[in-house]
Amino acid sequence: MLILSLFSVATTATEWIQYPDTGTATLTHYTLPDGYIASCGCTGASTQYPTAAMSQYAFGSSTAYGPACGRCFKITLLNTYTSDPPFIPNVTKSVVVKVTDLCPAGGNGWCSATPGKPNQGGQYINFDLAWPSPSIPDDFFPSDT
């Protein structure tokens, strides 16, 4: 899990969360299965472009098309939250992602933020990046090796 800086490419209010123009969020990643139809109705071909699922609270729906569908965010990696000791990369990398899927809430996971409780990383927004993707360089994630 990584802490990242985010920049909302298009700002619109929703009934769930007011997206900040800038701020921080957490970032995880998942494998988008071949031929998968994401919550926003996007097919597996969308992995040709940088896409991400967004935590349920920020996505705006628990079932399908939320207000976040199709929104773009520029994310910049700041540090690795779960490494011990924490690793802060010398070079920060950014990518603009399009939200195409829902990362469902549950338990104390990264996508579990609610209006009154941040996720386990202390953030209200989590991006779950579709990875690997031919649209994102293999060295996108920082490494201390």
C-alpha positions as CSV (number, residue, x, y, z in Angstrom):
1,M,0.0,0.0,0.0
2,L,1.3,3.4,-0.9
3,I,0.4,6.9,0.1
4,L,0.0,9.2,-2.8
5,S,-0.8,12.7,-3.7
6,L,-3.8,13.2,-5.8
7,F,-5.0,15.9,-8.2
8,S,-8.6,15.8,-9.3
9,V,-8.6,16.3,-13.1
10,A,-12.3,17.2,-13.1
11,T,-13.9,18.5,-10.0
12,T,-17.6,17.8,-9.4
13,A,-19.5,17.4,-6.1
14,T,-21.2,14.2,-5.3
15,E,-23.7,13.2,-2.6
16,W,-21.0,10.9,-1.0
17,I,-17.8,12.9,-0.9
18,Q,-16.5,16.3,-2.0
19,Y,-13.5,15.5,-4.1
20,P,-10.6,17.7,-3.2
21,D,-8.6,19.5,-5.9
22,T,-5.5,18.1,-4.2
23,G,-4.8,15.9,-1.2
24,T,-3.7,12.5,-0.2
25,A,-5.1,9.0,-0.7
26,T,-4.0,5.4,-0.4
27,L,-3.2,3.2,-3.4
28,T,-3.5,-0.6,-3.7
29,H,-3.5,-2.7,-6.9
30,Y,-5.5,-5.6,-8.3
31,T,-5.4,-7.7,-11.4
32,L,-8.3,-6.9,-13.8
33,P,-9.3,-10.3,-15.2
34,D,-9.3,-10.7,-19.0
35,G,-12.8,-9.8,-20.4
36,Y,-13.9,-8.4,-17.0
37,I,-16.7,-5.8,-17.1
38,A,-16.0,-3.3,-14.4
39,S,-18.6,-1.4,-12.4
40,C,-18.7,1.5,-14.8
41,G,-19.5,-0.8,-17.7
42,C,-16.0,-0.8,-19.0
43,T,-14.6,-4.0,-20.5
44,G,-11.2,-5.6,-19.9
45,A,-9.9,-3.7,-22.9
46,S,-9.8,-0.7,-20.6
47,T,-6.6,-2.1,-19.1
48,Q,-4.9,-0.7,-22.2
49,Y,-5.2,2.7,-20.4
50,P,-4.5,3.5,-16.8
51,T,-7.6,2.6,-14.8
52,A,-8.5,2.2,-11.1
53,A,-11.3,1.1,-8.8
54,M,-12.2,3.7,-6.2
55,S,-13.2,3.0,-2.6
56,Q,-16.9,2.7,-2.1
57,Y,-17.4,5.9,-0.1
58,A,-15.5,7.9,-2.7
59,F,-17.0,5.9,-5.7
60,G,-20.5,7.0,-4.6
61,S,-22.4,3.7,-5.0
62,S,-22.4,0.2,-3.5
63,T,-23.7,-1.5,-6.6
64,A,-22.9,-0.1,-10.0
65,Y,-22.5,3.3,-11.7
66,G,-21.4,5.8,-9.1
67,P,-20.6,9.5,-9.6
68,A,-16.9,8.6,-9.8
69,C,-17.4,6.5,-12.9
70,G,-15.2,8.0,-15.7
71,R,-13.6,10.7,-13.5
72,C,-9.9,11.2,-14.0
73,F,-7.3,11.7,-11.2
74,K,-3.6,12.4,-11.4
75,I,-1.9,10.3,-8.7
76,T,1.7,10.8,-7.6
77,L,3.4,8.2,-5.4
78,L,4.8,9.7,-2.1
79,N,5.8,6.7,0.0
80,T,5.2,3.1,0.9
81,Y,3.0,2.9,3.9
82,T,3.3,-0.7,4.8
83,S,7.1,-1.3,4.4
84,D,9.2,-1.6,7.5
85,P,11.0,0.7,7.6
86,P,8.9,3.1,5.5
87,F,10.4,3.7,2.1
88,I,10.3,7.2,0.5
89,P,11.4,7.1,-3.2
90,N,14.0,9.5,-4.5
91,V,11.9,10.0,-7.7
92,T,8.2,10.5,-7.6
93,K,6.1,9.2,-10.5
94,S,2.7,10.2,-11.6
95,V,0.0,8.8,-13.7
96,V,-3.5,10.0,-14.7
97,V,-6.0,7.2,-14.1
98,K,-9.7,6.9,-15.0
99,V,-12.0,5.4,-12.4
100,T,-13.8,2.4,-14.0
101,D,-14.6,0.2,-11.0
102,L,-15.7,0.0,-7.4
103,C,-13.5,-1.2,-4.6
104,P,-16.2,-2.5,-2.2
105,A,-16.2,-1.6,1.5
106,G,-15.8,-4.2,4.1
107,G,-14.1,-4.7,7.5
108,N,-11.0,-2.6,8.1
109,G,-9.7,-2.9,4.5
110,W,-8.2,-0.1,2.4
111,C,-11.6,0.5,0.8
112,S,-13.5,0.7,4.1
113,A,-13.7,4.5,4.7
114,T,-17.0,5.9,5.7
115,P,-18.0,9.6,6.3
116,G,-17.0,9.2,10.0
117,K,-14.0,6.8,9.7
118,P,-11.0,6.8,7.4
119,N,-9.4,3.6,6.1
120,Q,-6.6,1.8,7.9
121,G,-4.1,4.3,6.3
122,G,-6.0,7.3,7.7
123,Q,-7.4,8.3,4.3
124,Y,-11.0,8.7,2.9
125,I,-10.1,7.8,-0.6
126,N,-8.3,4.7,-1.9
127,F,-7.5,4.0,-5.5
128,D,-7.1,0.3,-6.5
129,L,-5.0,0.4,-9.6
130,A,-5.6,-2.1,-12.3
131,W,-2.1,-3.7,-12.5
132,P,-0.2,-4.8,-14.4
133,S,-1.2,-2.7,-17.4
134,P,0.7,-2.1,-20.6
135,S,-0.2,1.6,-20.1
136,I,1.8,1.9,-16.9
137,P,5.6,1.4,-16.9
138,D,6.9,-1.6,-15.0
139,D,9.0,0.6,-12.8
140,F,6.0,2.8,-11.7
141,F,6.0,1.4,-8.2
142,P,9.0,2.4,-6.0
143,S,11.6,-0.1,-4.9
144,D,14.3,0.1,-2.3
145,T,16.2,-2.8,-3.9
